Amino acid sequence: MASLTRADVEHVAHLARLGLSADEVTRMETDLDLILTMFAVLDELDTDGIAPTAQTIEVESILRADLPRPSLSQEEALANAPEQSGGYVVVPAILGDGA
């Protein structure tokens, strides 16, 4: 695997909008190159017998089932609305002139 160059680090820093000093670029060049070298070791592993997965642990939903059930009637829902029109709650406009 090719080594990470200073120009590579500067390019990535530019894309990420990071203002790195010259010392930080030098340190990042060394650190990122080491990280990429470690990932290259993983690339050498034989994974042919391993099925691809998006989740490594079982996921259990903690939410209740979404089942229909009786609700308020329109009249009950609008009973405490300070202002209503045509079966809807009227609220002040927050954008534009309200038209």
N, C-alpha and C positions, 0 to 999 in steps of 0.2 A: 504494500500500500504506500502510495506517495505521501511524503511528509506535508504537513500543513505549512503554508508559507505566510510570511508577514502580510503579503498582499491579500491572501485569503482572509486573514483575521480582520484586516482593515475593511475589506468588502463586506463581510458579515456585520461588522460593527456599524458600517454605514447603513446597511439595510435595516438593522434593528434600531437605528437612530441613537446609537450610543456614542457619546463623546469620550473616547478613550485617549489618555495621554500616551506618549511614546513608551513610557515604562510599562503601562498597563497593556499595551499591544504586545510588547515583548513577553510579558508574563502570560498573557492569554495564548500566545503562539505556542509556548511550551506546554501549558496546561491542557489546551484543547488537542494538541498533537498527541499527548499521553492518553487522553480519554479516547480518541479515535483509534489509537493502537490497541487499547484494551478491548474495544468493540470488534476489532479485526480478529482477535483471538476467538471471540464468540462465533464469528463467521466460519471458523474452521470446524465447528461441531457438526456431527452427522445428525441431521434432523429428519431424515427420510421417513423414519418409522413413527414420527410424532405428528398427530393430527393437528391442523391449525385450529387455534381457538382465539376468541375475542375476550374471553373471561376465564381467569385461572381459578377462581373460587366460585362456589355456588352462590347465586344471587336469589335472595328471598324478598318478595314484596312485603313491606310492612303496612301497606295501605289496605283499607277495607275494600270489599267489592263495591263497585259502583252500580248500585241497583236502584231502579225507579221506586219512588215512594210518594205518598201524598204530600202535597205542598200547600202553600198559602193560595187562596183564590186571589184574583186580580184586585178585588175590592179590599181584601185584608192587607195585601201588600202595599196598596196606595193609601190606606187609612191614615197613616201618620205623616204622609208626605206634605211638606209645607206648601207645595204648589204642584198641580197636576193638570195635564191636558191630553185629551184623547186616549186615556188609559195609560199614560206614561208619566213618570216623574219629571218635572221641569227643573233644570238646574241652570245657574248662570253660565253664560258663554265664557270660555277662557281663551279662545283664539278668534281673531278677526273681529268683525262687528256684530256677531251673533246672528247674522242673516243666513 
